[in-house]
Amino acid sequence: MRVKKQSERFFFLLYMVGFLIMAIPMAVCQPVVDTISDVPVSPPDEYFRMLIPKYICDHGTLPTGLEEEVRITGCGFSYGLYNTLPYIIQGYVMRFVSLFTDSDLALLYAGRSVNIVFGCIMAVFVYLLGKRLFTDRRFRWLFCVAVMYLPENLFVHTYINTDSCCLLATAMILYALVWGYQEGFRVKNCICLAVGIILCALSYYNAYGYILAAVLLFIAYYVAKENGKWRCDFKKMFTYGALVSILVIIGAGWWFVRAWFVLDGDILGLKTKEQLALLYALPETSPLYTYQARGISIFQMLSENKFFQCLYDSFIAAYGSLSIRGHYWTYFSYKLLFGAGIAGGLWTFGGFLRRKERKGNGKALFFHINMVLCMMLPLIILVRYAYTMNYQHQGRYMLPALIPIMYYTVSGIRALSQAGFRGKHLPARLVDLGVAFALFIAAGSSFYMVFIQALPVYRQVGMWLTY
């Protein structure tokens, strides 16, 4: 037992150190320039995202999003209109650093370091979640590495954005829900759930499906069928539900109340964004130039420019402004992983349908339905935004679906390893070899993207600051 604990600690340390070994050089070496310039290797829109924490650093207050100082050149609106909790944290960290130096480079690194910390905390929650989902250590570590070492996930923790905080929020919400379903909802996991919802609500709209799923699953936990009648434990549901609700209202409600007053009732900032874009955007980025405004059908949009192929590739690995791509084998290897996961999932589902007794699986089925919802909503929102707002088909918009995707992929691979044919199962050594190969794909892809593809390009370009 002691040997197992020591090896578990060693692998956890290796897992965390591996993440930092790749994330820190990326955060240090990536150039940042105005994204309308001719240099396509800077992180997506970081120059304009940086304006929000820089404003907070300089003024000590939050921007309304209407100031010309924080407006995106060419687009007419500002990231200050969106939920900005990550920018607030970055801004005040930068303000603290500014007490010791006036270096713009130091302030940039201070802002990026916040997202590296978010990534580290996410890695811890993914590990804790993996311990609850997979008893077999092989598949637990495959799940952890598949999530944290996906090249695109690693990438978003290395520059200034709100995606990093959002992904941490999804890990916290899922961990709290699984914890609650396994051991019952108590004060500790309710606090964890509330903090996850707060971070999600104040970081990224694409992940709001997790908030809906959390509410539905929390309520469903207290509903059960007894003696042919549906019953609900209202006392516990309202007791712990009130705890979560009060924490969320205190932690996140202030932002939406502020937006109500500052933006004349536009609590999400979307209407104000469109109005500013109509006033100040260039013709090619104006709301009047969207697919919808030009009368182009949504199906035609999806058929143009290999929409889903580009979406898949940039979900796996696309650094810079989608300009630094992985090797062909990077994307093909993940197709093998996902294909194995789908095959194993179909095998499991087929076995479920063949069973005569399926009673007692209602809550588990409802949980999986909600996870499918969490995977589908980012895609639905992305397609809608691409059609109505000219959003690019970038895979990072799909990252909120990452943890459920990797859970079902690894569960499918595990199901394949346990599948039997005519009473025979795969040899244990063959299973070990397959898991090792999957781990190599998951970890090796990020190392390849960082050290072979990205860093040599960054060294050639150098660090450009234009603040």
N, C-alpha and C positions, 0 to 999 in steps of 0.2 A: 504493500500500500504506500509506504514511504517513497519507494522508488518511482511509483506511478506519479505521485504528487510532484516529485522533483523533476521528472521528465515533462510533466504538464507545465510547470513553471518555466522550464527551459524553452519549450516550444512557444509559450506565450511571450517570453522575452524576445525570442527570435522573430516572432510575428510582429511585435511592436517596433523593434529595431529595424527590421526590413522595411516597414512603412516609412520610417523617418529617414533611412538611408536614401530612399528615392524621393521623398517629398521635399526635404530640405534643399538639395541641389536645384530642384525645379524652382522652388520659391526664390532662391538666390539668383539664378541665372536667367530667368525669363525676362526679356525686354518688355517695356511698357511704352507704347506710343499711341498717338491718336489713331484709332482704327480706320479712319478714312485716308490714312497715308498709304504709301506704297510698300510698307513693311508689313507682311501678313503673318508674322510669327508671334505677335503679342497675344496674350490671352483674350478671349472674347469680351470686347467692350470694357476691359479693365480700366482704360484711361478715363472713361466717363463714369464708371462705377466709383473710381477713386475720388471723384469730385464730392461725393456725399460725405465720406469720413473725413476728407480734407476740410470741408466746410465746417463740420463739427469740431475738428481739431483747431481751426482758426478762430471760430466765433464762440465755441462753447455752447451752442444751441443747435436745435434741429432745423434743417431747412424745410420750408413748406413744399418744395418742389416747383414753385412758381418763379424762383429767382433765376435771373439770366446766368448767374455765376455757376449754376449746377446744370444748366441745360445742355442736352446732347446736340452737338453740331450736326446739322443736316436733318435730324429727326424732330427737333422742336420741343420735345418733352424731357422729363428728368426722371432718373431712378429714385429721386426723393419722393415721388408720388406713391411708390410701392412701399410695402412693409419693409422697414429698414433696421430691425433690431440688430442684425449682424454688423451693419454699417455703424450703428451707434456704439457698439462695443469696440469696433475697430477705431472709430473716431476718437474715443476717449483714451484708448491705449496709445494712439498716435499723439494725442494731446499731452499725455504723461511723458512720452519719449521726447517731445519737443521742449520739455523743460531742460534737457541736457544737450540737445543738438538742433541745429537748423537744417540739417541735411535732409533733402527730399528723399534720398535713397534710404536713409534710416527710417523715415516715416513710412515709406512703402513696405519695407521689410517688417515693420511693426504691424501694419495692417494685414500683411500676408501671414504673419505668425499666428494671428488669431484663428485663421482657418486651418492651419496645421494642428492647432490645439483641438479645434472641433473634430478634425479627422482622427486624432488620437483617442478622444473620448468616444467617438463613434466606434472605433475599433474595439474598445473595451465592451461596449454594449452589444456589438455583434458577437463577440466571444461569449458573453453571458447568455445571449439568446441562443447561440449554437449549443451551449451546454444543456439547455432545456429542450432543444429540438432533436438533438442527435446523441444517443447514448454511446454509439460507436465513435471512438476518438478519430478514426480515419476520416469519417464523413463530416464530423464536427469541424476538423481543421480544414477540410476541403471547402466547406461552406464559408468559414471565416476568410480564408484566402481568396476564394472566388468573389466575395463581396468587396473586401478592402483593396485587393490587388487588381481589380479590373482597371485597366489603364485609364479609362475616362473618369472613374471614381477617384482614383489617386490624383488626377489632374485638377479636379475642381477644389481640392483641398490645398492648392498651392498658389492661388491668386485671389484677389479681392472679389467676392461675389456673395450672394445669399444662398447659393446651392449647397455649400458645405454645411451650414447650420441646418438647412432643411433635411439633409440626409441623416444628420445626427438625430433630428427630431423623429424621423421615421423609425430609426433603430430603437429609440427610447419608447415610443408608443407600442411597437410590436413586442418589445421585451416586457413591458408592463402588462399588456394584454395576455400574453402567454403565461406569465407569472401568475396573473389573477385566475386564469382558467385552470391552472394546475394546482394551485394552493388556496384559491379563494382570494377575493379582493380585501385588502387590509390597508391600513394607513400608509405603509411604505410604498406599496405598488401603486396606490392611488396618487401619491405625491409624484412618483415617477411618471405616471400617465399624464398628470396635469402639466408637469414641466415639458414633456414631449409635445403636448398639444399647444402650449404657449409658444414654444420655439417654432413649431410648424405654422401656427397662425400668423406669426410675425416675421416669417422669412420668405415663403414661396407659395403662390396660389396653386401651382401644379400638384402640390401634395395635399390639398385640402380633402381629398378622398379619405385620407387616414383619419382625419377628425370625424368625418361621417361614420367610417367603419368603427372607430373607437366608441362612439355613442351607441351604435346599433349592437355591437358585441357586448358592451357593458350591460345594456338592458337585457339582452338575450341570456346572459349568464344567470340572471335571477328568475328566469321563466322556465318552468318544468311541467311535465305532464304526469300527474299522479292520479291513479285510479280512474283513468280515462278522462280526467278534467285538467285543463290548463290552470296552473297556479303561479303566482308571482310573489316573491318575498319583498314586498314593498318597503318594509322597515329598513332592511339592510341596503336595498337599492337606493332609497332616498338619503340614507345616512352617508354612505360613501359617495353617492352621486353628488350630494351637496358639497362634500369636501372638495371633489374634483372641480365642480362648477365654480365655487368661490375662489379657488386658487387661479383658475383660468380667467375669470372676470377681472380679478385684481392684476394678474400678470399681463394680460393681453387687451383687456377692454379699454384701457386708457388710450391705446393707439387709435382705435376706431372712433372713440368719442372725440379725440383731437382732430381726426380727419373730417368728422362731421362738421365741426366748426370752421376749420381752416379751408376746406374745399366745398363748402356749401352743401353738405349732406352727401357728398360722394365718398363714402367710407372706403371704397376699394381703389379710388383714384383713376378708374378706367375712363370715365366720361371726361374728366379734366385732361387726361392724357390725350384723348382724341381731339379735344378743343385746341390744346396747345399745338398739336401736330398740324392741324388745319391752318393755324396761324403762322407757324414758323418753319415747318418742314420743307425740304426740297421736293420738287415734283415727283421724283422717283420713290420717295419714302412717305409721301402724303397718304392719308387714309383714302384719298380719291383714286389712288393708284393700286389698290388691292385687287386680288383676283375677283372678289365679290363685286367691288365697285365697277370693274371693267366688264362684268357680265360673263366671266369665264366660269364654267361649272367646276364644282369641287372635284369631280372625277377627272377632268382634264388636268387640273392642278396636280393630282396624285400621279398622273401618268407622265408628267413632265419631269425632266432632270433626274430620273431614277429616284423618286421621292423615298421609297421605302428602303432601297439599297443604301442610299446616302444616310438615312436615319439609322440603319443597322450599323454601318461602318463607324459613324461618329458616336454611337452608343458604346462601342467597344474601345475605340482609340482614335482620337483626332485632336492633336495638340495645336497650339498657336490659334490662329483664326481659321480653324479647320484645314490648315495648310500642311501640317506635319502628320503624316499617316503612317500606319504600321505596315509591315510586310504582308503580302498576300496570305501567308501561312498564319499570321495572327488572327485574321478574320475567319479563315477556314477552320482553324483549331477550335474556335469558339462555336462554330457551327456543329462540329463534332460533339462538343460538350452538350450543347442545347439539344442536338438530335438524340443523344443517348438519354438525356433527361426526359424528353418527350416520349421516347420509346418505353422507358421505364414507367412513366406516368400512365401511358395507355395500358400497359400490362397490369398495373395496380388497379386502374379503373375497371378494366375487364374482369379482374378477379372480384371486385366489389359487386359488379352486376350479376356475376355467377352465383354469389352467395344467396341463400334463401333467407337468412336472418340478417336484417339490416337495422333492426331496432337499436335505439341507444346512440345512433350516430348523428342525430339531428343537429346538435350543437356544433359538432366537428364539421359537418357539411356546411352549416351557416357560416362558420369561421372561414372556410375555404372560399365560399361565395364572396365574402367581403375582401379576401385577399385578391381574388380575381378583379374585383371592383377597383382595388388600389392599383392594380397593374394596368387596367384599361383606361381609367380616367386621365392619366397624363397623356396618353395617346390621343384620346378624344379632344382634350383641351388643346394639344399641340396642333392637330389638324384644323380645329376651329380657328385658332389664332393665325395659323399660316394662311388660311383662306380669307379671314376678315381683317387681319392686321399685318399681313406680309411677313410673319415670323418665318425664319429659315427652318428647314427640316434638320435641326441639330439634335443629335442623340442625347446631349446632356439634359435636354428637357424631359427625357424619359427616365432619368436616373432615380426619381422618386419610386419607381417600380422595381428598383434593383434588388432589394432584399427578398421580396416574394419570388421574383424570377429565379434568383439563385437558390432559394429554398426548394422550389419545385424541381429545379435542375438537379440538385444534389440528391433530393429524395428519389427522383427517377433513376439516377445512377445507382443509388443504394438498392432500389427495388430490382434493378437488373442483376446486381451482384447476388441477390437472394433468390432469384427466379430459378425454378427447377423445371427440368424437362425429362419426363419418364422417370421421375424419382431421383434424378441426378442434379447436383448443383455445381456451380463453377468452383474449381479448386481455390482454396484460400490464397495461395501464392499468386494466382492469376488476378484475383480481386485486388490484392495488395499492389500488384503491378499496374492495374488499371487506375487505381486511386492515385498512385505516384505519378502516373502520366498526366492525369487531370490536374494535379497540383503543379506539375511542371508547366503546363499550359497557362494556368492562372497566374503563377508567380513569374514565370519567365517572360510573359508578354509585357508586363510592366517594366521589368528590368531592361528588356529590349527597347521599349518605347523611350524610356528615360535616357539610358546611357548610350544607345546606339543611334537612335533617331533624333531625339530632341536636343540633348546637351551639345553635340557638335554644331548644330545649327545656331544655338544660342551663343556659343563661344565666337562664332564668326560675326554675328550681328553686334554683340555687346549689349550693355545695359544703356538704354536710351531713356532719359527723363526729359520731359518738356513742360514740367510744371513751373 
